[in-house]
């Protein structure tokens, strides 16, 4: 077994041991039935390893959507009162105070990726193993007397939402923090607390999101860890997770629970080969395999560049994606069509086909839109090995989309 396999197995075992077997999560809780629950978290080493693994890829983020603002309802103090004259309402802002890494990084549970700040107030952005969203909200405290609703205090806040996983571990984490600004009026005693839930192929470890004061300069929040149930060989499963929080104030009706649903996570144990482990990725992100025109496979890169220039798919710069093909018999058919034995191979050269034989867009399984070229044999072989490593590291299953980018 490889060192990577042993490392991943050990880390997964540590996290699964820490999570234990809490029940499969139910639908998101209401404010009135969000119990105080001791969250089950991995130990510090396993948690750090999970976070480090999530940051280990060099993929650029993509906009994935799924904003919690879709679920934001209108604030109706009269219907929310439930016998209390004072009510807390939460409504969305189109854009909040632009955050900076320096303002937030020292307070966060886990530091947000640098690119998260570049895409503040623009929904969820994600790589294959990380997703982040900074959104903006306003809290208004109202008092109702004789049917007349009067705002008596409030504040704006940014929500710092981050979720991360690993391609060789079956666990992922989500966190949410509140950055308050523009306070006014009677907001004394306001606190925030939360809970976690998940649906699909997942086990919820519970949220570490105790009641905390909401004051300027602090970043109250919480985190939760989840583990996949799709861990047996050949299994695959998707899960959606939610952190739910609400605001309270002495003598006031709490706010309605505010859900922060993340885009889906997909976990599997389906990669081909024997030396694999279960792992998870952000579902719906098409990763990019990059080749350079200078090193170490310049002839391979030049062939792909020229092929994409003719309209063959796969370029991340406006082209349609390629899709992984795992069936070895179909892969061989693609090779036989694009690079038949009848093509002469000059000394030191071998036949390179694009799209690759390991894609559904290949010469036989695609639409007869392909290119071949004789290139340096070592570059062809080693470049192919690099592609196989990319498939494994990105957990690309059959029909998963990806791109091939060519850089100088």
N, C-alpha and C positions, 0 to 999 in steps of 0.2 A: 504494500500500500504506500501511496505517496505521502510526503510530509503534510501537504495541503489537506489530503483526506483525513489524516489523523488529527490535525489541528481542528478542522471543521467539526469532526465527530466529537472531539472532547468539548469544544465550546457549546455545541448543541446540547450535549448531555448535561452540561453545567446549567444551562438556561432552563431546559426542561425539568431538571431536578428542582430548581428554584421555583418554577411556576407550579409544579405539582399538577394536580388534575382538578382545578376549579371547573364548575359547570360551563357548558356551552352558553355563550352570552345570549341574553334576551334582547328585546327591543329597547330603545333608549328610555331611561327612567324619567318620571315626572319629578318636579321639585319636591313634592310631598312624599315621595317614596324613594329618595336617593339616600340609602343607608350609609352610615359611617362604616367603611370596610377597610380592613388592613390589606393594602395592596401586596401582591406577591411579585417580587422583582428578582432578577438575577443578581448574583454577587457583583461586586465592583469590577473585578477582572473580566467577567463574561460580558458585562454591560459595556465596558470600554472597548472590548474586542468587537462587539456588534457595531458600535458607532464608528470605529476605525475602519471596519470592513465596508460600511456604507459609503465612506468617503474615499475608498481606495481606487475607484474608477475615475477615468479622466474624461468622462462623457459631458457634453454640454447640455444644459437643461432645455426642456421643451415645455410649452404650455399644454397642460392636460385638462384644465377645467374642473368642474365639480364643486363650485364655490358654495359655501354654507349660506351665502346671501340668498340663494334660491329658496331656502326654507324660512327666511325671516318674515314674520307676519306683522300686521299692523298692531300698534300699541292701542289698547282699549282699556283705559283705567277703570271705567265703570263696570265692565264685565269681569276684570281681573281682581276687583277689590275683595271679594269674599269676606265681607264684614269689616274690613279695615278701610279707613279713609285715605291712607297713604299707600301708594303703589309705586313699584319700580318698573320702568319700561325700558326695553333695549331695542333700538332701531338702527338700520345700517346707514353709514355715511358713504358717499361716492368715493371720497379720498380723505385720508387722514393726514396727520403731521408726518412728513417724510422722515422715516427712521434712518439712523446711521449705525453702522456696526459698533462704533465706539460707545454709543449710548446704551446698547443692548447687550453686547457680548459678555460683559462681566456678570450679568444678572441671569442669563439663560441657563436652563437645566442642562441642555447640550447646546453648544454654539450653533447658530444657524449657518448654513453655507453662505459664502460671500455673495453668490449670485441671487440669493433670496432677496437681498435688499435692492438689487437692480430691478426686480419685478414686483415691488410692493404695490398692493391694490390692483393687481392684475390676475386674480384667481390663482389656482394651484399651478406651480411649475415643478417639473420633476426630471430626474435622471432615472436610470434603471433601478437605483437602490435608494434614492432620497426624494422626498417631496416636501414642498414648503409653500406656505401662503401667508402673507401679511394682509390682513383686512382691517377695516375701520368701522367703529360703531359709536353710538352715543347712548348714554344712560340718562334717563330723565326721572326724577322723583316727583310725583304729583300728589296733590291733596285734593280731595273732593268734599265739598261742603254744599249741602242742599242741591246736589246734582251739578254743581259748577266745578270743573276740573281746573286746577291751577298748578303750574309747574313751580316747585319750591327749591329745586337744586338739580345738579347733574354734573356730568363730565363726559369727555370723549375718550376713547381708548383705541389703541391698535391691538389686534390679536396676532400673536406670533405663533404660528402653527407649523409644526415640523414632524415628519414621520420618516423613519429610516429602517432599512432591512439589509440583508446580506444574501448574496447569490449562493453562498454555501452554508447557510444556517436557516433553520425553519422558524425563526423568531423575528418579530419586528416590534418597534416601539412608536408611540405617538406622544407628543407633548403640546401643550398650549399654555401661553403666558399672556398676561394682561399688562399693557403699558399705558397708564392713565395720564391724561393731560387736560387742560382747560377746565379745572374744577370750579364750581360756583355753588352758592347757596347751601342748603341744608343737606349735606351728604355724610354727616358724622355717623360713624359706626358701620358704614357699608363694608361688607365682606363678600368674597367669592369662594365657591367650592364646587366640586364636580365629581363625576363618575365616568365610567367607560362602558362601552358595549361593543359587540361585534356580531355579525351575521355571516353565515357561510361556513367554510371549512376552517374554523378557528376556535381557540379556547381563550377566554378573557382572563387575564391575571388580575383584573381590578385596577382602579386608578389610585395613585398616590396624589390626591388632590384635596387636602384638608381645607377647612375654612381659614381664609387669610384676609387681612385688611387690605383694602384698595386705597392706596395713598400715592401721591406723586413721588417719583424716584424709585419706587419698588416695582417688581415684576412678579406678582402672585400668579400661581398657575399650578399645573400638575402634569403627570405623565402616567402612561399605562403601557404594559407589555402584553403581547399576544403571541400565541404559538399556533402553528398550523396543525390540522389533523391529517393533512395529505403528506404523510411521511413514509408510507410503505412503498416498496419498489413498484413502479408503474402508476403511482397515484398522482393526481393533479387536482387542485382545488383553488377557488377564489374566495376572498373574504373582503367585506367592507367593515370598517371600524369607525367608531364615533366617540369623541370626547364630548361630554355634555356638562355645561356649567351654568350656574345661576347666581344672582346677586341677592343678598339679604341686607336688611336694615332693621334695627330694633323698632318695633311698633308698626312696621310696614309689611304689606303683602310682598313676598319675594317675586322677583322677575320670573317670567315663564322660562323654562330651561332652554338654553341656547346650545344647539347642536353644531359640532364641527366634524362633519363626515369627511373622511379622506377618500381619494380615488382608490380603487380596488388594488389589493395585493394578490398576486398569484404565487402559490407555492407548489412545488412538484418534486417528485423523485423519478423523473422520466428521461433524463439525459441518456443518450446511448453510451454503451461501454460499461465495464464493471467497476471502474474506479471513480464512482460518483457518490454524492451525498444529496440529501434533500436540501432545498434552498428556496428563496423567495425573491421576487422582483416586483417592481411597480408595473401593474398591468397597463398596456396601451402605449408604452414608450418604445419606439423603434430606435435601437442604438445604432451608432455609426462606427464601422470599421475603417480605420484610416491607414492609407499607404502614402509614403513619401516618394517624390520624384528624385530624391538625392540618395537616400539610404534607408534601409538596407536592400530594398527590392526595386530599384529604379525602373528596370525593364518591365516588370509586372505592373508597376504603377502607371507607366506610360501607356501600356496596352489598355488598361481599364479607362484611363482618361480619354483616349482616342475613341474607344468603343462607346462610352457615354456621350461623347460629342456627336455621335450619329443618331442619338435618340434612344439607345438601348437603356432600359431602366436601371435604377440603383443609385443615382447621384443624389446626395442630400441637398443639393442646390437647385431645387425645383423639380427634380425627377420623382417618379413613382418608386416605391421601395421594392426590394427583392424579398423573397420568402424562403425560409430554410426548408430544404428537402432532406429527410433522414434516410429514406429507403435506399439501401446500397444498390439494389438491382436497378432502380430508376436512375440513380446517380451514374452508374456504368453506361446506361443507355445514352445519357447526356454526353458523356465522354466519347462514346463511339460515334455519335453523330457529328460532334464538333471537331474532334481530333481523331479521325479513323487511322488505323495502322497504315493505310496507303499513303498518308502524307509523309514525305521524306523529312527526317530529323537531321539537320546538320550536326556535326560533332559539337558536343557541349551544350546543345540546345534541346528543349522539349516543348511540346505543344501546350499552350495555355489557352483555355477557353473562358469567355465572358459572355453572359453571366456564368458563374461557377457551376460546375456539375452538381454541387450540393444545394442548388436552388430550384424552385418550381419554375423559374423563368429560363432554365437551361435549354440546351439545343433541342432535346427531344420532348421534354415535358412542357416547354413554353410555346411560343407562337412563331417559331422559326426566325427569331430576331436575336442573332448572336454573332460573336466575332471570335476568330482564333488567330494566334500569332506564335511563331517560334521565338522563345526567349531563353535567356540563360537558365540552364537546367537547375542549378542550385537555388537561384532566386525563385524559380517556379515551385520547387519542393518546399523550401523554407517559408515562402509566402503562404503556401497552402497550410502549412503547420500553424502559422500565425492565425489564419482564419479559423482553424479548428479550436485554437485556444480562445479566440474571441467568442465562438459559439458557446463554449463551455462557461466562460466567465460571465457572459450575459444571459445564461440559461435560455438559449434560443431553442424552442421546441419546433416540431413540424408545423409549417405554415406561419411561424412567427416572422414579422416584418423586420427588416433592417436595411441600412444603407452602406455604401462603400464610398468614402470620401478620399479625394486625392489632394495632397497638399504639396507645396514646393519642397 
